[in-house]
Amino acid sequence: MYLVVFRNRKRADIDAPAYSRDAADMERLAREQPGFLGFKSYAADDGEVIALSEWVDEDAALAWRRIAAHAEMQARGRSDYYESYTLFAGTPSRIHHFDRQDK
């Protein structure tokens, strides 16, 4: 598994409906890519957002990065949507899992 964590803060003056449309389009496109495993996004009370995408391996994540529509949207994000962001990517060094058996 390869994880990409996108930690961001949006600009106060963004076009929220346009951002929502673009985000939905990118999620749809990502889900169509070979090696895509999952995506979730979490928003904190202070406005920070964490978006987590999971891929089968680094090659799949890098292939997603090279999709032209994704690259164009990254540029739009920098110009129109984000105040700041940090991207973390890699293979977890340790994974622990718990699943209650007596559901």
DSSP file (Angstrom, degrees, kcal/mol; ACC not computed):
  #  RESIDUE AA STRUCTURE BP1 BP2  ACC     N-H-->O    O-->H-N    N-H-->O    O-->H-N    TCO  KAPPA ALPHA  PHI   PSI    X-CA   Y-CA   Z-CA
    1    1 A M              0   0    0      0, 0.0     2,-0.4     0, 0.0    55,-0.2   0.000 360.0 360.0 360.0 142.0    0.0    0.0    0.0
    2    2 A Y  E     -A   55   0A   0     53,-2.8    53,-2.6    55,-0.2     2,-0.4  -0.994 360.0-154.9-125.5 129.9    1.1    3.5   -0.8
    3    3 A L  E     -AB  54  90A   0     87,-2.8    87,-2.2    -2,-0.4     2,-0.5  -0.846  10.2-167.5-110.2 140.3   -0.4    6.5    0.9
    4    4 A V  E     -AB  53  89A   0     49,-2.5    49,-2.7    -2,-0.4     2,-0.6  -0.986   8.5-168.7-123.6 119.6   -0.8   10.1   -0.2
    5    5 A V  E     -AB  52  88A   0     83,-3.4    83,-2.9    -2,-0.5     2,-0.7  -0.943   2.2-166.7-112.1 120.2   -1.8   12.6    2.5
    6    6 A F  E     -AB  51  87A   0     45,-3.2    45,-2.3    -2,-0.6     2,-0.5  -0.908   5.0-171.9-111.7 104.8   -2.8   16.1    1.2
    7    7 A R  E     +AB  50  86A   0     79,-2.9    79,-2.7    -2,-0.7     2,-0.3  -0.858  22.2 159.2 -99.8 123.4   -3.0   18.5    4.1
    8    8 A N  E     -AB  49  85A   0     41,-2.8    41,-2.8    -2,-0.5     2,-0.4  -0.946  39.4-150.2-147.7 162.4   -4.4   21.9    3.1
    9    9 A R  E     - B   0  84A   0     75,-2.5    74,-2.9    -2,-0.3    75,-1.7  -0.998  28.5-136.6-130.5 130.0   -6.1   25.2    3.9
   10   10 A K  E     - B   0  82A   0     37,-0.5    72,-0.3    -2,-0.4    71,-0.1  -0.509  25.6-100.6 -85.5 154.2   -8.3   26.8    1.4
   11   11 A R    >   -     0   0    0     70,-3.2     3,-1.0    -2,-0.2    -1,-0.1  -0.370  26.1-126.2 -65.9 151.2   -8.3   30.5    0.6
   12   12 A A  T 3  S+     0   0    0      1,-0.2    -1,-0.1    -2,-0.1    -2,-0.0   0.763 106.3  51.4 -70.1 -25.0  -11.0   32.6    2.1
   13   13 A D  T 3  S+     0   0    0      2,-0.1    -1,-0.2    67,-0.0    -2,-0.0   0.115  79.4 134.1-103.3  21.6  -12.1   34.0   -1.2
   14   14 A I    <   -     0   0    0     -3,-1.0     2,-1.2    67,-0.2    67,-0.1  -0.279  67.1-110.7 -71.7 158.4  -12.5   30.7   -3.3
   15   15 A D     >  -     0   0    0      1,-0.2     4,-2.6    65,-0.2     3,-0.2  -0.765  35.7-165.0 -83.0  95.2  -15.4   30.0   -5.5
   16   16 A A  H  > S+     0   0    0     -2,-1.2     4,-2.5     1,-0.2    -1,-0.2   0.865  82.3  50.1 -59.4 -42.4  -16.8   27.2   -3.3
   17   17 A P  H  > S+     0   0    0      0, 0.0     4,-2.2     0, 0.0    -1,-0.2   0.910 112.5  48.0 -63.2 -39.1  -19.2   25.7   -5.9
   18   18 A A  H  > S+     0   0    0      2,-0.2     4,-2.7    -3,-0.2    -2,-0.2   0.921 111.7  50.2 -65.0 -43.0  -16.4   25.6   -8.5
   19   19 A Y  H  X S+     0   0    0     -4,-2.6     4,-3.0     1,-0.2     5,-0.2   0.933 109.9  50.4 -60.0 -45.7  -14.1   24.0   -6.0
   20   20 A S  H  X S+     0   0    0     -4,-2.5     4,-2.3     1,-0.2    -1,-0.2   0.909 111.9  47.4 -60.5 -43.1  -16.7   21.3   -5.1
   21   21 A R  H  X S+     0   0    0     -4,-2.2     4,-2.5     2,-0.2    -1,-0.2   0.939 114.0  47.0 -62.2 -47.3  -17.2   20.5   -8.8
   22   22 A D  H  X S+     0   0    0     -4,-2.7     4,-2.4     1,-0.2    -2,-0.2   0.904 112.1  50.1 -63.4 -41.5  -13.5   20.3   -9.4
   23   23 A A  H  X S+     0   0    0     -4,-3.0     4,-2.3     2,-0.2    -1,-0.2   0.912 111.4  48.5 -63.7 -42.4  -12.9   18.1   -6.3
   24   24 A A  H  X S+     0   0    0     -4,-2.3     4,-2.4    -5,-0.2    -2,-0.2   0.900 110.9  51.1 -64.5 -40.5  -15.7   15.7   -7.3
   25   25 A D  H  X S+     0   0    0     -4,-2.5     4,-2.3     1,-0.2    -2,-0.2   0.910 111.2  47.9 -62.2 -42.0  -14.3   15.5  -10.9
   26   26 A M  H  X S+     0   0    0     -4,-2.4     4,-2.7     2,-0.2    -2,-0.2   0.889 110.8  50.5 -68.4 -38.5  -10.8   14.7   -9.5
   27   27 A E  H  X S+     0   0    0     -4,-2.3     4,-2.3     2,-0.2    -1,-0.2   0.928 111.1  49.1 -64.4 -42.8  -12.1   12.0   -7.2
   28   28 A R  H  X S+     0   0    0     -4,-2.4     4,-0.9     1,-0.2    -2,-0.2   0.930 113.1  47.1 -59.5 -45.5  -14.1   10.4  -10.0
   29   29 A L  H >< S+     0   0    0     -4,-2.3     3,-0.7     1,-0.2     4,-0.4   0.904 110.8  51.5 -64.1 -42.3  -11.0   10.4  -12.2
   30   30 A A  H >< S+     0   0    0     -4,-2.7     3,-1.7     1,-0.2    -1,-0.2   0.908 104.6  56.9 -61.3 -42.2   -8.8    9.0   -9.5
   31   31 A R  H 3< S+     0   0    0     -4,-2.3    -1,-0.2     1,-0.3    -2,-0.2   0.743 103.1  55.9 -62.7 -22.6  -11.2    6.2   -8.9
   32   32 A E  T << S+     0   0    0     -4,-0.9    -1,-0.3    -3,-0.7    -2,-0.2   0.580  87.5 102.7 -82.9 -11.0  -10.9    5.2  -12.5
   33   33 A Q  S X  S-     0   0    0     -3,-1.7     3,-1.8    -4,-0.4     2,-0.1  -0.496  82.1-106.0 -80.5 140.3   -7.1    4.8  -12.3
   34   34 A P  T 3  S+     0   0    0      0, 0.0    30,-0.1     0, 0.0    -1,-0.1  -0.387 106.1  23.8 -58.8 136.0   -5.4    1.4  -12.1
   35   35 A G  T 3  S+     0   0    0      1,-0.3    21,-2.3    20,-0.1     2,-0.3   0.381  83.3 142.1  89.7  -4.6   -4.1    0.8   -8.6
   36   36 A F  E <   +C   55   0A   0     -3,-1.8    -1,-0.3    19,-0.2    19,-0.2  -0.542  18.6 170.5 -71.2 132.7   -6.5    3.2   -6.8
   37   37 A L  E     -     0   0A   0     17,-3.0     2,-0.3     1,-0.4    18,-0.2   0.733  52.7 -36.2-111.3 -37.5   -7.7    1.8   -3.5
   38   38 A G  E     -C   54   0A   0     16,-1.4    16,-2.7    -8,-0.0    -1,-0.4  -0.980  39.3-147.1-179.8 164.8   -9.6    4.5   -1.7
   39   39 A F  E     +C   53   0A   0     -2,-0.3     2,-0.3    14,-0.2    14,-0.2  -0.987  16.8 167.3-149.2 137.2  -10.1    8.2   -0.8
   40   40 A K  E     -C   52   0A   0     12,-2.0    12,-3.2    -2,-0.3     2,-0.4  -0.984  14.8-156.6-145.8 152.8  -11.4   10.0    2.2
   41   41 A S  E     -C   51   0A   0     -2,-0.3     2,-0.4    10,-0.2    10,-0.2  -0.993   5.5-167.8-133.8 140.2  -11.3   13.6    3.3
   42   42 A Y  E     -C   50   0A   0      8,-2.9     8,-3.0    -2,-0.4     2,-0.5  -0.991   5.9-156.1-131.2 133.9  -11.5   15.1    6.8
   43   43 A A  E     -C   49   0A   0     -2,-0.4     6,-0.2     6,-0.2     2,-0.2  -0.930   9.8-145.9-113.1 133.5  -12.1   18.7    7.8
   44   44 A A    >   -     0   0    0      4,-3.3     3,-1.9    -2,-0.5    -2,-0.0  -0.524  29.2-109.2 -89.2 161.2  -11.0   20.1   11.2
   45   45 A D  T 3  S+     0   0    0      1,-0.3    -1,-0.1    -2,-0.2    -2,-0.0   0.783 118.0  58.9 -59.9 -27.8  -12.9   22.8   13.0
   46   46 A D  T 3  S-     0   0    0      2,-0.1    -1,-0.3     1,-0.0     3,-0.1   0.391 123.1-101.3 -86.5   5.5  -10.1   25.3   12.3
   47   47 A G  S <  S+     0   0    0     -3,-1.9   -37,-0.5     1,-0.3     2,-0.2   0.286  77.5 135.0  97.5 -10.7  -10.5   24.8    8.5
   48   48 A E        -     0   0    0    -39,-0.1    -4,-3.3    -5,-0.1     2,-0.4  -0.506  38.7-156.8 -72.7 142.7   -7.6   22.5    7.9
   49   49 A V  E     -AC   8  43A   0    -41,-2.8   -41,-2.8    -6,-0.2     2,-0.5  -0.958   9.9-160.9-122.5 138.8   -8.4   19.6    5.6
   50   50 A I  E     -AC   7  42A   0     -8,-3.0    -8,-2.9    -2,-0.4     2,-0.5  -0.986   8.3-171.0-116.8 120.9   -6.7   16.2    5.4
   51   51 A A  E     -AC   6  41A   0    -45,-2.3   -45,-3.2    -2,-0.5     2,-0.5  -0.961   5.7-166.0-112.6 127.2   -7.3   14.2    2.2
   52   52 A L  E     -AC   5  40A   0    -12,-3.2   -12,-2.0    -2,-0.5     2,-0.4  -0.953   6.7-176.7-119.1 121.0   -6.0   10.7    2.1
   53   53 A S  E     -AC   4  39A   0    -49,-2.7   -49,-2.5    -2,-0.5     2,-0.4  -0.946  10.8-153.4-116.8 143.4   -5.7    8.6   -1.0
   54   54 A E  E     -AC   3  38A   0    -16,-2.7   -17,-3.0    -2,-0.4   -16,-1.4  -0.928  13.4-179.0-117.6 137.0   -4.6    4.9   -1.0
   55   55 A W  E     -AC   2  36A   0    -53,-2.6   -53,-2.8    -2,-0.4   -19,-0.2  -0.908  38.3-118.3-132.0 156.4   -2.8    3.2   -3.9
   56   56 A V  S    S-     0   0    0    -21,-2.3     2,-0.3    -2,-0.3   -20,-0.1   0.863  91.9 -18.4 -65.1 -33.9   -1.6   -0.3   -4.4
   57   57 A D  S  > S-     0   0    0    -22,-0.2     4,-1.7   -55,-0.1     3,-0.3  -0.959  73.5 -88.4-161.4 175.8    2.0    0.9   -4.9
   58   58 A E  H  > S+     0   0    0     -2,-0.3     4,-2.8     1,-0.2     5,-0.2   0.870 119.6  59.5 -62.9 -38.3    4.1    4.0   -5.6
   59   59 A D  H  > S+     0   0    0      1,-0.2     4,-2.2     2,-0.2    -1,-0.2   0.899 105.3  49.2 -59.0 -41.0    4.0    3.4   -9.4
   60   60 A A  H  > S+     0   0    0     -3,-0.3     4,-1.9     2,-0.2    -1,-0.2   0.913 112.3  47.7 -64.5 -42.9    0.2    3.7   -9.3
   61   61 A A  H  X S+     0   0    0     -4,-1.7     4,-1.8     1,-0.2    -2,-0.2   0.898 112.4  49.1 -65.4 -40.4    0.3    6.9   -7.3
   62   62 A L  H  X S+     0   0    0     -4,-2.8     4,-1.3     2,-0.2    -1,-0.2   0.866 107.6  54.6 -68.0 -35.4    3.0    8.4   -9.6
   63   63 A A  H  < S+     0   0    0     -4,-2.2     4,-0.5    -5,-0.2     3,-0.3   0.905 107.2  51.3 -62.9 -40.6    0.9    7.4  -12.7
   64   64 A W  H >< S+     0   0    0     -4,-1.9     3,-1.3     1,-0.2    -2,-0.2   0.907 105.6  55.6 -60.9 -42.0   -2.0    9.4  -11.1
   65   65 A R  H 3< S+     0   0    0     -4,-1.8    -1,-0.2     1,-0.3    -2,-0.2   0.816 105.8  52.9 -60.1 -30.7    0.2   12.4  -10.6
   66   66 A R  T 3< S+     0   0    0     -4,-1.3    -1,-0.3    -3,-0.3     2,-0.2   0.501  76.1 117.6 -87.8  -4.0    1.1   12.3  -14.4
   67   67 A I    <>  -     0   0    0     -3,-1.3     4,-2.5    -4,-0.5     3,-0.4  -0.485  67.0-135.3 -64.1 127.5   -2.5   12.4  -15.6
   68   68 A A  H  > S+     0   0    0      1,-0.3     4,-2.5    -2,-0.2     5,-0.2   0.889 102.2  50.7 -55.7 -45.9   -2.9   15.6  -17.6
   69   69 A A  H  > S+     0   0    0      1,-0.2     4,-1.9     2,-0.2    -1,-0.3   0.863 111.4  49.7 -62.9 -34.4   -6.2   16.6  -16.1
   70   70 A H  H  > S+     0   0    0     -3,-0.4     4,-2.3     2,-0.2    -1,-0.2   0.922 110.2  49.6 -69.1 -43.8   -4.8   16.1  -12.6
   71   71 A A  H  X S+     0   0    0     -4,-2.5     4,-1.8     1,-0.2    -2,-0.2   0.897 110.7  50.6 -61.7 -40.0   -1.7   18.2  -13.3
   72   72 A E  H  X S+     0   0    0     -4,-2.5     4,-2.0    -5,-0.2    -1,-0.2   0.901 110.3  49.6 -63.6 -40.7   -4.0   21.0  -14.7
   73   73 A M  H  X S+     0   0    0     -4,-1.9     4,-2.7     2,-0.2    -2,-0.2   0.857 105.5  56.9 -69.1 -33.9   -6.1   20.9  -11.5
   74   74 A Q  H  X S+     0   0    0     -4,-2.3     4,-2.0     2,-0.2    -1,-0.2   0.927 108.0  48.0 -60.5 -42.9   -3.0   21.0   -9.3
   75   75 A A  H  X S+     0   0    0     -4,-1.8     4,-2.1     1,-0.2    -2,-0.2   0.907 111.5  49.9 -63.6 -41.4   -2.1   24.3  -11.1
   76   76 A R  H  X>S+     0   0    0     -4,-2.0     4,-3.4     1,-0.2     5,-0.8   0.887 107.3  55.4 -64.7 -37.8   -5.6   25.6  -10.6
   77   77 A G  I  X>S+     0   0    0     -4,-2.7     5,-2.9     1,-0.2     4,-1.2   0.921 109.3  46.2 -59.2 -44.2   -5.5   24.7   -6.9
   78   78 A R  I  <5S+     0   0    0     -4,-2.0    -1,-0.2     1,-0.2    -2,-0.2   0.883 121.0  38.0 -66.9 -37.6   -2.3   26.7   -6.4
   79   79 A S  I  <5S+     0   0    0     -4,-2.1    -2,-0.2    -5,-0.2    -1,-0.2   0.848 134.4  13.9 -82.7 -33.7   -3.7   29.7   -8.3
   80   80 A D  I  <5S+     0   0    0     -4,-3.4    -3,-0.2    -5,-0.2   -65,-0.2   0.730 126.5  28.8-117.0 -27.3   -7.3   29.7   -7.2
   81   81 A Y  I  <<S+     0   0    0     -4,-1.2   -70,-3.2    -5,-0.8     2,-0.4   0.837  92.3  71.0-113.8 -39.6   -8.1   27.5   -4.2
   82   82 A Y  E   < -B   10   0A   0     -5,-2.9   -72,-0.3   -72,-0.3     3,-0.1  -0.695  35.4-175.0-102.0 136.1   -5.3   26.9   -1.7
   83   83 A E  E    S-     0   0A   0    -74,-2.9     2,-0.3     1,-0.4   -73,-0.2   0.837  83.9 -20.5 -79.5 -41.7   -3.8   29.2    0.9
   84   84 A S  E     -B    9   0A   0    -75,-1.7   -75,-2.5     2,-0.0    -1,-0.4  -0.982  63.8-179.7-160.4 157.8   -1.3   26.5    1.7
   85   85 A Y  E     -B    8   0A   0     -2,-0.3     2,-0.4   -77,-0.2   -77,-0.2  -0.983  12.7-158.3-158.6 158.6   -0.7   22.7    1.5
   86   86 A T  E     -B    7   0A   0    -79,-2.7   -79,-2.9    -2,-0.3     2,-0.5  -0.996  13.1-153.3-135.7 136.6    1.7   20.0    2.4
   87   87 A L  E     -B    6   0A   0     -2,-0.4     2,-0.4   -81,-0.2   -81,-0.2  -0.952   8.1-171.5-115.1 129.1    1.8   16.6    0.7
   88   88 A F  E     +B    5   0A   0    -83,-2.9   -83,-3.4    -2,-0.5     2,-0.4  -0.966  11.9 173.9-115.7 133.5    3.1   13.5    2.4
   89   89 A A  E     +B    4   0A   0     -2,-0.4     2,-0.3   -85,-0.2   -85,-0.2  -1.000  18.3  93.3-143.4 140.7    3.6   10.3    0.4
   90   90 A G  E     -B    3   0A   0    -87,-2.2   -87,-2.8    -2,-0.4    -2,-0.0  -0.954  66.9 -67.5 165.1 178.5    5.1    7.0    1.1
   91   91 A T        -     0   0    0     -2,-0.3   -89,-0.2   -89,-0.2    -2,-0.1  -0.841  55.9-111.8 -94.9 127.2    4.7    3.4    2.2
   92   92 A P        -     0   0    0      0, 0.0     3,-0.1     0, 0.0    -1,-0.0  -0.318  16.1-149.0 -59.1 138.1    3.8    3.0    5.8
   93   93 A S  S    S+     0   0    0      1,-0.3     2,-0.3    -3,-0.0    -2,-0.0   0.698  83.0  18.1 -80.6 -18.4    6.6    1.5    7.8
   94   94 A R        -     0   0    0      2,-0.0     2,-0.4     0, 0.0    -1,-0.3  -0.980  64.1-168.0-153.0 137.9    4.2   -0.1   10.2
   95   95 A I        -     0   0    0     -2,-0.3     2,-0.4    -3,-0.1     0, 0.0  -0.995   3.5-174.0-130.5 127.6    0.5   -1.0   10.0
   96   96 A H        -     0   0    0     -2,-0.4     2,-0.4     2,-0.0    -2,-0.0  -0.951   8.0-170.8-116.5 140.7   -1.7   -2.1   12.9
   97   97 A H        -     0   0    0     -2,-0.4     2,-0.4     2,-0.0    -2,-0.0  -0.996   9.1-173.4-135.8 138.4   -5.3   -3.2   12.4
   98   98 A F        +     0   0    0     -2,-0.4     2,-0.4     2,-0.0    -2,-0.0  -0.996   5.6 174.9-127.7 134.9   -8.0   -4.0   14.8
   99   99 A D        -     0   0    0     -2,-0.4     2,-0.1     0, 0.0    -2,-0.0  -0.912  30.9-127.9-142.2 112.9  -11.4   -5.4   13.8
  100  100 A R        -     0   0    0     -2,-0.4     3,-0.3     1,-0.2    -2,-0.0  -0.398  16.5-161.4 -61.4 128.7  -13.9   -6.4   16.5
  101  101 A Q  S    S+     0   0    0      1,-0.2     2,-0.8    -2,-0.1    -1,-0.2   0.748  79.2  63.6 -85.0 -26.0  -15.0  -10.0   15.8
  102  102 A D              0   0    0      1,-0.2    -1,-0.2     0, 0.0    -2,-0.1  -0.393 360.0 360.0 -99.1  57.8  -18.3   -9.9   17.8
  103  103 A K              0   0    0     -2,-0.8    -1,-0.2    -3,-0.3    -2,-0.1   0.481 360.0 360.0 -70.0 360.0  -20.2   -7.3   15.9
